[in-house]
Amino acid sequence: MYRTHTCGELRKDDAGKNVTLAGWLQSKRLHGGLIFLDIRDRYGITQAVLDPHHHKASYDLAPQLKHESVIQVKGIVRLRKEGMAYEKLETGSIEVLADGLTILSSADVLPLEVKDEINATEDQRLKYRYLDLRRKPLQNNILLRHKVVKFARDYLDNRHFIEIETPILSKSTPEGARDYLVPSRVHPGQFFALPQSPQQYKQLLMVAGFDRYFQVVRCFRDEDLRADRQPEFTQIDMEMSFIEQEDIFAVCEGMVRGIFKHAVGQDITPTIPRMTYKEAMDRFGTDRPDTRFGLELIDVSDIFANTSFNVFKNASIKAIRVTGDFSRKDYDELTAFVKVYEAKGLVWLKKTDMLEGSVVKFFSEQEQVQLIKRTGILKGENLFMVADHDPKIVYAAQGNLRLELGRRLGLIDESKHNFLWVIDFPLLDYDKEEKRYVAVHHPFTSPKKEDIALLEKSPLSVRANAYDLVLNGTEIAGGSIRIHDAALQQQMFSLLGIEKEEAYKKFGMLLEAFTFGAPPHGGIAFGLDRLVAILAKTPSIREVIAFPKNKSCNALMEGAPSSVDEKQIDELRIKMI
């Protein structure tokens, strides 16, 4: 055997045993004529001792030992001398006196240090990811991910869910993000698409009678990257038949409670609060609010409806009331910050005995009195205001400014896990460029029953039977009750400007299936990468994925994407431009 025990296994009770260990050489130290080796594997670290008086051959081999080489040590377990135990290490009370040493694989000089804290760029770490993954923080993240998936599988299995795989090579249905396309050699000029989600397949499984489906599934979207996005990502995907929103909430709340308890030993609130989309936008400027701190948005639009200050007149205006001292440099930085979100500027006011600020002179006395009353601003406090005739710009600017102020002022309690269900999203939005309605979620989302009558006369007022689960300002799951009626689904397509022929071309298999009897159904998908990143307390999902792409969508380790042989291109009947 290469090993009888792992490097994290031996304890005081193992003293006197003959053992064989194998792992990576983390360190080598010469002290008092003895050589001490720290041998590491994913389970832990064990100290081995090379004593020339006990086994000279092993001692003489020590000069050939290079850092991070893979070695095997045979020997007897003994207790460390009194006062020499290392309590921070689980194996710190023992050591292995070597009577055999073998170099299984010698390591060259490493381009990357293998230690908990390293001074390396992210691109260096991704290029040598197999070395980066030797580090304990990364290994802990991957093990945490495993625990989450294992618990989710067991939890859902115990509730009669069936794990079913769906195709990776599928049909392109370009509604939303761009598809990754895969050319077919067998059918020249035609393409498969990698699935953005298994949406249609899981609905078809409901039509097929599998009333509780789940899958830990890979999804693909060709979109720009950021900290919480990757071109390929993983979802814990679920779909259920003969259910309503409350049934889905009950399953999900039980699962996240169990995941937090099992994975990180934390209890979360037994009942997750709910908030409508409208309330979330009005109070926080976003549909995924971080409720761990205040600084809520205050609507003051009506106060300035007839103002002589043209910038504010008939505009949407949101204010944030903030306690704290701000310099002119701070005001300039925050003004630049909101301009990133297309705001034309930031109005800041400070309360002394009266309101002070560069634009106060444009406000009437009545407007100032109403503003003070509405916001409740006290002496020494500040107001930050954004105005625009497009409410979306105001929401985006102030929602993000709120988060920036929360970070700058240290208002966010990182120990909290604030969950929130956001419900009653709008079903539709209007795309001014394309001059048509678009689905806020996807075209299979059901409208609220009581709003169906509004589809024809007031589409933008229709609420969706959709819901998102938000954790600390991050959407970790999203789903909806689906349309299961063929006529209603066609009505939805018509509103989206998708004619019947086009609808059947894109979604024919689902529409046809609905004509053969479809049960009421709905589902949700958890973003596994985001959930684990929050559990691991890391801001980037790249830290919880074994082999992620970098910010530029490059796989640096394997050198992808890359050019391919001309013969492969010719076989696919593709011409490169």
VOSESE-168783 format. One line per 4 residues: number of its first residue (from 1); their letters; for each residue y negated, z, x negated of C-alpha. Coordinates in pm, whole numbers, plus 32768, in hexadecimal, padded with zeros to 4 digits. Each point is the difference from the previous one (the first is absolute). Example, Ala and Ser with C-alpha at 12.3 -4.5 7.8 and 13.67 -1.06 7.14 Angstrom:
% VOSESE-168783
1	AS	81C2 830C 7B32; 7EA8 7FBE 7F77
END
This chain:
% VOSESE-168783
1	MYRT	8000 8000 8000; 7E9D 7FBA 7F8F; 7F98 814F 8091; 8099 8131 80A3
5	HTCG	7EB4 8085 8080; 7EA3 7F7E 803E; 7ED9 8075 7F2F; 7F7E 80D7 811B
9	ELRK	8143 80AD 805E; 805E 810A 7F00; 7FA8 8170 8037; 8052 8158 7F72
13	DDAG	8154 8005 80AE; 8065 7EC9 7F39; 7FEE 80B5 7EB2; 813A 7FC4 7F33
17	KNVT	8057 7EB3 80A3; 8042 7EC5 7F37; 7F23 7EF1 8093; 7F92 7E9A 7FC8
21	LAGW	7E9E 7F96 8051; 7F63 7EA6 7FFD; 7E98 7F98 802C; 7EBA 7F9E 7F5A
25	LQSK	7F7B 80B2 7ECC; 7EB5 8093 8073; 7FAC 80BF 7EC3; 8087 8069 7EAE
29	RLHG	7F8A 8139 7F46; 805B 8098 7EAF; 7FEB 817B 7FF8; 809F 80FD 7F17
33	GLIF	80F3 7F04 7F70; 807B 7F9D 815B; 7FAF 7EC5 80C6; 7FB7 8028 8171
37	LDIR	802B 7EDA 80ED; 7F80 7FE9 8166; 80E6 7F1C 80C4; 7F7F 7F7F 814E
41	DRYG	808B 7F54 8133; 7F7A 7FF5 8163; 8094 8156 804A; 7F4E 80BF 7EED
45	ITQA	7FF1 8056 7E8D; 80F8 80BD 7F27; 7FC6 8075 7E9C; 810C 7FAF 7EFE
49	VLDP	8012 809C 7EA5; 8074 7F4E 7EC4; 8076 8103 7F02; 8072 7F7D 7EAA
53	HHHK	80E6 812E 7FD9; 80A8 7FBE 814D; 8021 7E84 8002; 7F69 7F4E 7ED5
57	ASYD	804D 7E9D 8078; 7F29 802E 8133; 7EE8 809C 7F32; 8008 7EE0 7F05
61	LAPQ	7FE1 7F01 8119; 7EB7 809A 8076; 7F17 7F2E 7F21; 807A 7EC9 80B7
65	LKHE	7F9D 808C 8153; 7ED2 7F4F 8091; 7F2D 8073 8122; 808E 7F8D 8153
69	SVIQ	814B 7F90 7F6C; 8130 803C 80DC; 80E6 8100 7F63; 8139 80C5 804B
73	VKGI	802E 8168 7F92; 8142 80C7 8009; 8004 8175 7FC6; 8019 8160 8082
77	VRLR	7F08 80A3 80EF; 7F63 813F 7F7D; 7EEC 80E7 8071; 7EB6 7FDF 7F4D
81	KEGM	7F9C 8122 7F23; 7F3E 811D 809E; 7E94 7FA2 802F; 804A 7E8B 7FCC
85	AYEK	804E 7FA6 816B; 7F15 7F03 809F; 7FCE 8076 8165; 7F45 7EC7 8075
89	LETG	813E 7F34 7FC8; 8128 8035 80E9; 80E9 7FDA 7ED6; 7F19 80D2 7F26
93	SIEV	80EF 8125 7FD7; 810E 7F35 7F4C; 802F 7EFC 7EEF; 8120 7F29 7F87
97	LADG	8078 8034 7E9A; 8067 7EA1 7F9B; 814E 7FAC 7F65; 7FDE 7E8D 8049
101	LTIL	7EDC 7F0A 800F; 800B 7E8E 805A; 7EE2 7F08 8016; 8055 7F2F 8132
105	SSAD	7EC9 7F25 7FED; 7EE8 8012 7F02; 7E9A 7FCD 807F; 7EEA 7F3F 7F53
109	VLPL	7E9C 8082 7FFD; 7F98 8017 816D; 7ECE 7F48 8087; 7FD5 811B 80FA
113	EVKD	801E 8178 7FDC; 8104 80AB 80D7; 7F53 8140 806A; 7F6A 808D 813E
117	EINA	7E97 7FB0 7FA8; 7FC9 7EBC 7F42; 7ED2 7F41 7F89; 805A 7EA0 806D
121	TEDQ	7F6E 7EFC 80EA; 80B1 7FB7 8146; 804E 7E9F 7F8A; 80AC 808E 7EC9
125	RLKY	80CA 80E9 80D9; 8067 7EE5 80E9; 805E 7F16 7EE2; 80EC 8108 7F75
129	RYLD	8057 8098 8150; 8162 805B 7F93; 7F61 80E7 7EFB; 7EFA 8080 80F4
133	LRRK	811A 8059 80F0; 8099 80E6 7EFC; 7ED8 80EA 8032; 8040 812C 80DE
137	PLQN	7ED9 7FC6 80F2; 807A 7EA0 804E; 8169 8071 801F; 7F95 8114 80ED
141	NILL	7F49 7F01 80D6; 8132 7F1E 8017; 80E0 812A 8052; 7F07 806C 810B
145	RHKV	800D 7EA3 8095; 817B 8017 8006; 7FF0 814E 80B6; 7F15 7F73 8109
149	VKFA	80DC 7ED0 8041; 813F 80D2 8002; 7F6F 80F5 80FA; 7F77 7EEA 80DF
153	RDYL	8151 7F50 8008; 80BC 813E 8058; 7EFC 806A 8102; 8008 7EB1 80B3
157	DNRH	817B 7FE4 7FEA; 801D 8153 80AB; 7F2A 7F76 811E; 80DF 7ED0 8040
161	FIEI	7F32 7F04 7F3A; 80BF 7EE2 7F5E; 7F92 7F70 7EB3; 8006 7E84 801A
165	ETPI	7F8D 7F0A 7EF6; 7F2C 7ED8 806A; 7FC9 7EB7 7F47; 7F1E 7FE3 7ED0
169	LSKS	7FF1 7E84 8015; 7F56 7FC7 814B; 7F0D 7F1E 80BB; 7E90 7FF5 7FAD
173	TPEG	7F25 8088 8118; 7EA1 800D 7F69; 7F59 8101 80E2; 7F53 8105 7F26
177	ARDY	803A 8010 7E88; 8073 7ED0 7F3B; 8175 7FC3 7FE4; 80BE 7FD7 7EBC
181	LVPS	80AA 7EAE 8022; 8153 7FA2 7F6F; 8049 7E89 7FE5; 8157 7F8D 8071
185	RVHP	80C6 7F21 7F14; 80FC 7FAE 8111; 7EED 7F95 80F2; 7EF4 7F53 7F2D
189	GQFF	7E9D 8032 8076; 805B 8131 80D0; 7FC6 816E 7FB3; 8080 8159 8049
193	ALPQ	7F0D 8125 8005; 8035 8160 7F81; 7FCE 80EF 8127; 7EB9 80BF 8021
197	SPQQ	80D0 80E6 80DB; 8144 7FDC 80C6; 7F37 8002 8143; 80AD 7EEE 80C6
201	YKQL	815A 8059 7F80; 7FE9 816C 8066; 7F89 7F9A 815A; 8126 7F11 8019
205	LMVA	80E6 8122 7FA9; 7F78 80B4 8132; 8051 7ECE 80D5; 815A 8009 7F60
209	GFDR	8037 8164 807D; 7FDD 80C8 7EBD; 7F17 80FA 809F; 7FAE 80C3 7EC1
213	YFQV	7FD1 7F37 7EC1; 7F75 805E 7EAC; 7FEE 7F66 7EA9; 7F72 8059 7EAB
217	VRCF	7F76 7EA4 7FD6; 7F42 7F35 7EFF; 7ECE 7F4C 8088; 7F25 7EF8 7F5B
221	RDED	7E91 7FA7 802B; 7F38 7F15 7F27; 7EBA 80C4 7FFE; 7F0A 8096 7F0C
225	LRAD	8075 8144 7F64; 7F6C 815E 7FEE; 8085 815D 7FBE; 80CC 8011 8141
229	RQPE	8075 7E94 800C; 810F 7F35 7F56; 8075 7E9C 8048; 8156 8093 804C
233	FTQI	8018 8155 809F; 80F9 80D6 80BD; 7FFE 8076 8167; 80D8 80F1 80C2
237	DMEM	8010 7F1F 812E; 806A 8073 815C; 8025 7F6B 815A; 807A 80A4 8142
241	SFIE	8054 7F8E 8160; 7FBF 80AB 814D; 7EF0 80D9 7F6C; 7E8F 8046 8021
245	QEDI	7EF9 806D 7F05; 8060 8171 8021; 8168 7FB9 7F9B; 7F8F 7F54 7EC0
249	FAVC	7F0E 8119 7FAE; 8115 8104 8029; 80EB 7F47 7F12; 7EF0 7FC7 7EFD
253	EGMV	7F72 8160 8007; 815A 8093 7FCD; 803F 7F14 7EDE; 7EBB 8047 7F45
257	RGIF	802C 8177 8031; 815C 7FE5 7F6C; 7F8E 7F22 7EE0; 7EF0 80F3 7F98
261	KHAV	80E9 812A 8018; 8120 7F55 7F4D; 7F3E 7F41 7EF7; 7EEB 80F0 7F9C
265	GQDI	8056 8144 80B6; 7ECA 7FFF 80DE; 7FDE 804D 8171; 7F11 7F27 80C7
269	TPTI	7F64 8038 8154; 8108 7FFA 8116; 7F2E 7F1C 80DC; 7F2F 7EE5 7F71
273	PRMT	7EAB 7FDC 80A8; 7F8F 7EB9 809E; 7EB9 7F43 8003; 7F9D 7EBB 80A6
277	YKEA	7F91 7EDB 7F2D; 7EA4 8014 809C; 7FD9 8170 7FAD; 807A 7FC9 7E9C
281	MDRF	7F06 7EE9 7FC7; 7EDF 80BE 80A0; 8040 8142 7F40; 8082 7F7F 7EB4
285	GTDR	7FAF 7E8D 7FEA; 816D 7FA5 7FC7; 8147 7FE9 80C0; 80AE 80CF 7EF3
289	PDTR	7F21 8134 7FE4; 802C 810E 7EFA; 7FD6 813B 80D0; 8018 80F6 7EDD
293	FGLE	7E85 8022 7FF8; 7ED0 7FD5 80E1; 7ED0 7F20 7FC7; 8041 7F50 814A
297	LIDV	7F29 7ED8 8068; 7EEE 8043 80FD; 7F8A 7EE5 80E2; 7E84 7FF3 8013
301	SDIF	7FDD 7E99 8079; 7F62 805B 8150; 7EEF 80CF 7F5A; 7F77 7EC7 7F58
305	ANTS	8045 7F03 8116; 7E8B 7FBF 802F; 7F81 8067 7EA9; 7EE5 7F4E 7F4E
309	FNVF	80DA 8006 7EC7; 809A 7EA6 801C; 8127 804C 7F1B; 807B 8102 80FF
313	KNAS	7F93 7F59 8142; 8129 7FB7 80E7; 80EC 8031 7ED9; 8142 80C7 7FE2
317	IKAI	7FA3 8134 7F31; 80E4 810E 7F78; 7F8D 8135 7F43; 80BC 80F1 7F1D
321	RVTG	7F7A 8161 7FD6; 8041 8088 7EA1; 7FBD 8149 7F51; 7FB5 7FDB 7E8E
325	DFSR	7EFE 7FA2 7EFE; 7FDB 7E8F 7FB2; 7F2F 7F62 7EED; 7F4E 7EB3 8014
329	KDYD	811E 7F76 7F2C; 80F9 807F 8105; 7F41 7F56 811A; 7FF8 7EB8 7F3C
333	ELTA	8176 8012 7FB8; 8055 8047 816B; 7F1E 7EE4 8073; 80B8 7F13 7F17
337	FVKV	8149 808D 8084; 7FBC 7FAA 816F; 7F8A 7EA3 7FA2; 8163 7FB5 7F8F
341	YEAK	805A 8014 8172; 7EEB 7F08 8060; 7F06 810B 806B; 7E9B 7F8F 7FBE
345	GLVW	7FA4 8156 7F7C; 8019 8178 8028; 7EF3 80D8 80A0; 7FFD 8161 7F79
349	LKKT	7F38 8122 8088; 7FDE 816A 7F95; 7F9A 8128 80D9; 7EFE 80EE 7F70
353	DMLE	7F06 8087 80F6; 800C 7EA3 808E; 80C4 7EBF 7FBF; 7FB3 7F5A 7EB3
357	GSVV	805D 7EA5 7F8A; 7F74 7EA9 7FBA; 8024 7F85 8169; 7F98 8138 80C0
361	KFFS	7E9F 7F74 801D; 808D 7EEF 80E2; 809A 80FC 80F3; 7F3A 808D 8123
365	EQEQ	7FE8 8177 802A; 80E2 7FED 8131; 8106 7F3B 7F3C; 7FFA 8103 7EEA
369	VQLI	8027 8120 80F6; 8123 7F53 80B0; 80A4 7FAC 7EB2; 7FEE 816C 7F8E
373	KRTG	808B 8077 814D; 811B 7EFD 800E; 8078 8037 7E9B; 7FBD 8176 7FE9
377	ILKG	7F76 7FD1 7EA1; 7F8C 8144 7F5C; 7F0A 8047 7EEA; 8085 7F83 7EB2
381	ENLF	80F5 7F0C 809F; 8003 7E84 7FEE; 803A 7EDF 80EF; 8094 7EB5 7F8D
385	MVAD	7FD0 7EE9 80FD; 8077 7E98 8015; 7F81 7F0C 8106; 8075 7EA1 8056
389	HDPK	801E 7F24 8131; 8172 7FDA 7FAE; 80AD 814D 804A; 8126 7F9E 7F20
393	IVYA	7F1D 8004 7ECE; 7F79 8157 805F; 8160 808B 8032; 807B 7F74 7EB4
397	AQGN	7ED3 8074 7F38; 7FE9 815E 8093; 8178 8035 8014; 8022 7FBA 7E8D
401	LRLE	7EBF 80BD 7FA9; 8092 8130 80AE; 8133 7FF0 7F1F; 7F2A 7FCE 7ECA
405	LGRR	7F2A 812E 8057; 8139 80CD 8045; 8084 7FAD 7EA3; 7EB2 8037 7F50
409	LGLI	7FC0 814D 80A6; 8164 8080 7FDB; 8030 802A 8177; 8164 7F76 8012
413	DESK	8110 8109 7FFD; 8117 7F54 7F3E; 80FD 8108 806A; 7FE9 7F94 816E
417	HNFL	80D9 7F00 80AF; 7F3F 7F98 8136; 80C9 7F1A 80E2; 7F65 7F45 8120
421	WVID	807A 7F09 8104; 7EF8 7EF6 8044; 8042 7F5F 8152; 7F69 7F0D 80FC
425	FPLL	7F99 7EF2 7F0B; 7F55 7ECA 808A; 8100 7EF3 8049; 7F1F 7EE0 7F91
429	DYDK	7EDC 7FB1 7F1E; 7F29 7EC6 7FFB; 7FF2 7F26 7EC9; 7EA5 7F65 7FF9
433	EEKR	805D 7EFF 7EF7; 8136 7F80 80B3; 7F60 803F 8156; 8135 809B 8095
437	YVAV	80A2 814D 804D; 80EB 8095 7EFD; 80FF 8115 8024; 7F92 8148 7F63
441	HHPF	816C 805A 7FB3; 80E3 7ED5 8049; 8038 7F1D 812B; 812F 80C3 807C
445	TSPK	7F3C 8142 803E; 7FF7 8064 816E; 7EB9 804C 80B1; 7FE1 8149 80BA
449	KEDI	8094 7FCE 815C; 7EBE 806B 80A6; 7F3A 7EFF 7F33; 80D7 7ECC 8041
453	ALLE	7F1D 7F98 811F; 7EDE 7FEA 7F06; 80A9 7EFC 7F24; 7F5A 7EDC 80B2
457	KSPL	7EA8 8089 8053; 7FBB 80F1 7EE0; 80F7 7FCC 7EDF; 7F3F 80CC 7EFD
461	SVRA	800C 8137 80DB; 817D 7FFD 8014; 80A9 811D 7F47; 8144 7FCC 7F43
465	NAYD	8136 80D3 801F; 7FE4 802D 7E87; 7FF5 812E 7F1C; 7FD5 8057 7E92
469	LVLN	806D 813B 7F4C; 7EF3 806A 7F08; 8028 80FD 7EE9; 7ECD 8075 7F3E
473	GTEI	7F45 7EBF 8048; 8124 7F17 7FB3; 80C2 7F3F 8104; 816B 8051 7FB8
477	AGGS	8099 7F64 8139; 7FA1 7F11 8113; 80A4 7F6E 8130; 7FEA 7FAF 816F
481	IRIH	80B4 7FD9 8148; 805D 7E90 800E; 7FD9 7EFA 810D; 8159 7FC4 8096
485	DAAL	7F98 7F23 8122; 8001 7E8A 7FB3; 7EDE 7FB4 80EC; 7F23 8112 7F6D
489	QQQM	8057 7F8D 7EA1; 7F95 7E9D 8057; 7EBC 8087 8095; 7FC0 80B3 7EB8
493	FSLL	803D 7EC0 7F3B; 7F0F 7F44 80E0; 7EEE 8100 7FBC; 803D 7FD4 7E8A
497	GIEK	7FD8 7E88 8024; 8170 7FBE 7FC1; 8078 7EF5 80F0; 815E 800E 8092
501	EEAY	8085 7EEF 7F1C; 7F70 80A9 7ECC; 807F 8155 8072; 8163 7F7A 801D
505	KKFG	7FDE 7F57 7EAF; 7F9E 814A 7F5B; 80B6 8103 80D0; 80FB 7F36 80C6
509	MLLE	812F 80D7 7FB4; 7F53 8137 8089; 7F68 7F5A 8132; 814A 7F62 805D
513	AFTF	80B4 814D 7FD1; 7F0C 80A7 80F0; 8070 7F12 8114; 8162 808F 7FEB
517	GAPP	7FA5 816A 8049; 7F37 80D7 7F11; 7FEF 817C 801D; 7EB5 80BF 7FE4
521	HGGI	7FE4 804F 7E8F; 7F18 806C 7EEC; 8000 806C 7E99; 7F4E 806F 7EC8
525	AFGL	800F 7FC5 7E8A; 7FB8 8104 7EF4; 7F67 7F8F 7EB9; 80F9 80A4 7F15
529	DRLV	7F31 7FC1 7EC7; 7EC6 809E 8094; 80BD 812A 808D; 80AA 804E 7EB5
533	AILA	7EBA 7FD2 7F40; 7F5E 810D 80DA; 812A 80E7 7FD1; 7FEE 7FC6 7E88
537	KTPS	7E85 803A 8005; 7FB3 7EBA 7F51; 7EED 7F0E 8071; 80C3 7EC1 7FB4
541	IREV	8146 7F8A 809A; 8051 7F5D 7EB1; 8057 815E 7F86; 811E 801F 80FB
545	IAFP	8096 7EA2 7FDD; 80F9 7FC2 7EE9; 7F87 7EA4 7FA1; 7EAE 7FB4 80A4
549	KNKS	7F0D 7EE2 7FC8; 7EAE 8047 7F61; 7EAD 7FDE 80AA; 8000 7E8A 7FB8
553	CNAL	8156 7FCE 80A1; 80AC 7FCB 7EB1; 8153 808C 7FA3; 7FAC 8040 7E93
557	MEGA	8157 807B 7F98; 80BC 7EC5 8065; 7ED7 7F13 7FE7; 7FED 7F92 816A
561	PSSV	7F84 7F2D 80A3; 8052 7EF5 7F03; 8028 7E89 7FE4; 815D 7F75 8035
565	DEKQ	80C7 7EE1 7F71; 7F9B 7EA5 807B; 8166 7FC4 806C; 7FE6 811F 80FB
569	IDEL	7EBB 7F70 8088; 809D 7EA6 8022; 812F 808F 80B9; 7F15 809C 80FE
573	RIKM	7F4A 7EB2 8032; 7EB5 80AB 7FB1; 7EDF 7F59 7F4F; 7F1A 80E0 7F32
577	I	7E89 7FBA 8017
END
